Amino acid sequence: MARKTFKSNASKDGTALTHIDSSGEARMVDVSAKPATERSAVAEGRVVMSKATLELIVSGNGKKGDVLGTARIAGIMATKRTSDLIPLCHPLALSKVTIDITLDKRLPGCIVRAAVKVTGPTGVEMEALTAVSVACLTIYDMIKAVERGVRIEGIHLVEKKGGKSGHYRAED
């Protein structure tokens, strides 16, 4: 069976897949020649629920305890384990992780935002996205006994700074 030939290095317009080598095999990108620079990323997602379930979170009367505090800790812990969860992701010595959870009665639900910072040769977009994902999943886990129809939505990269590709900001 013939193997496809793949373009392995990113082109100037960023269209190539950097984690695929010329024979189509997955590979970890070599970042050893890249300078260690300050890099940051912000990601966001939403947990949508009923007004009654949101009020339960606000009141602090959830059966499993502090929903938002537990979600923050879970998000931070997940950020530090991103390279264990996402194949080919580099382990990083993170310098800052913040998880902000805003209650939004209009959703109704929670808006989860993670900000991650590192000084290193590669970015922290995956760490920010992992933090948001796990924090949202933790909120779901903490309230699922009350409402199974909770939705996790819109997890996305909001902004990244640093590195060769420069600054990125998602359109609103």
N, C-alpha and C positions, 0 to 999 in steps of 0.2 A: 504494500500500500504506500503510495507516494505521500510525503509530508509536504504541507504547505510551507512556503517561505514567508516569514513575517518581518516587518520592519521593527527593529528592536529599540532604537533610541528615539527619543522625542524629537520631532522636527521643530523648527522655529515657531510654527504656528500651534504646537502642542497637540497635534492630532495622533501621534503614535502612542501605543500602549507601552509604558516603560517597564512593566512587570512581565513582559513576554520577550523571550530572546528570539534570534533569527530563525530558530527551528520550531518555534511555537511553544516552547517549554516555559513554564512559570519560573521566575527568578526573583531574588531579592536585589533591588537596585544597589549598586556600589556607590555609597556616598562618601567614601574615604577621601576623595580629592576636593570635596566641597568645603568651603569655609564655615566655621561655626558662627552663625549670626543669630540675632534675636528674631524669633518667629512667634506669631500668635494666631489664634483662630477662635472664632465665635460661632457656635451652632445653636439652633433653636428648634423646638418642637412643642406640640400641644397635646394635652390629655383632655378630651371632651367628655362630659358626664352630665347627669341631670342636676338641676338646681338643688335638689334635696341632698344628693351625695356631696356636692360642693359645700353645702352648709354643714354637713357632718365633719368635713375636713376643717372648716373654719372654726367650728366649736371645739375641736380637739377630742371628740368623742368616738373616734374610730376604734374598733375592737382590737386592732393590732398595735395601737399606739400612735406616736407622732408621725403622721404620713409624710409631711414635707421634710422634716429633719432626717428621716430614714432615707428618703429619696435623694437628698443632697449627699449624704454619706455614700450611698450606693453609686451615685454618679462619679464622685471623686475616686472611689475604689476602682471602678471600671476604667476610668481614665488611665490609671497607673497600670492596668492589665491589658491595655489595648493590643500590644504586640503578642499576647498570649491568645487573643480572641480572633484577630484578623491576620490571616496568613500573609507573609511577606512584609509585614509592618515592622519597622525598626523599633527596638526598645529605646526609650528616651528618658533622660533625667529631667523630668518636668520641674520648672521653677515656680509655676503658679497654676492653680486650678480653682475656679469659682463656679458654683452652681447657684443660679438665682431662679426662684420659682415664684411667679406672680399669679395670684388668684384673679380670675377674670369672670365676673358675673354675666357678662354678655355672651361668652362662649356657650354655656357655662363650662368652666374648667380651669386648668392650670396651664400657664405658659412656662416652659422650662428652657433656660438659657445657660449655656456653659461657655466659659472663657478659659482658654488654656495658653500658657506661655512656656517657651523653652529657648535656650541658647544652644544651638546645635546645627548639624549639617542638613537636617530635613524638617519639614513642617509638622504641625500638630492638628491638621484638619481631622484626621481619623480619631484622634483622642477626644476632640470636642464633640464630634458626632457620636462616638461611643458613650461619652458621658451623658449626653441628652437622651440617647436611646435607653440606657439602663435606668436613668432617673425616671423616665416616663413609664417603663415597665414596672418599676418599683411602686410608683403611685398606683398603677393598675392592680398589682398584687395586694397592696394594702387595702383597696376598696372593693375588690371583686366579690366579696361575700355580700355586699350591699347592692352592687349593680354590675352585672356581667356584660352589659352592652356598652361599656366605656370604650371610646375610640382613641387611639394614638394616631396623630396626624402631623403632616407637614414637617417632618424632621429634615432639616437642610442646613447647609453652610451659609452663614450670614456674612462672614467676613474672614479674610486671612491677610496677614501682613508678613513681609520678609521673604527671603529666598530669591532665587533667580527669576521666578515668574512675577514677583512684585506683589502689588496690592490688588485684592479682589473684594468687591462688595456686591452682594446679591441685589438685584433690582427689587424695589418694594412692590 
